[in-house]
Amino acid sequence: MLKVKNEGNKAIIDVREQIKNGEHPRKEIVQFVKQSPCGTIFEIHLPVRAEPLLTVLSSLGMSAVINELAPDHFKILAVKLDSHS
């Protein structure tokens, strides 16, 4: 189950514990992103770099970047720009 904290037009998704427990929530994240309105900013927290997720978000036409906050804490920032995502 994907836990999302909404702050205005920002959706904060922290899947660090899920991934550390062996879960792979990529499909749930992508589904949530697809269902969200244009203009939504996604802040996704992960324990690994997650380049495949970044690639999927980019393929949906989103502007996405990844930042390392700590050795086991990465943050993807992505913006849903148009209704084709």
Secondary structure, 3 states (H helix, E strand, C coil): CCCEEEECCEEEEECHHHHHCCCCCHHHHHHHHHHCCCCCEEEEEECCCCHHHHHHHHHCCCEEEEEEEECCEEEEEEECCCCCC
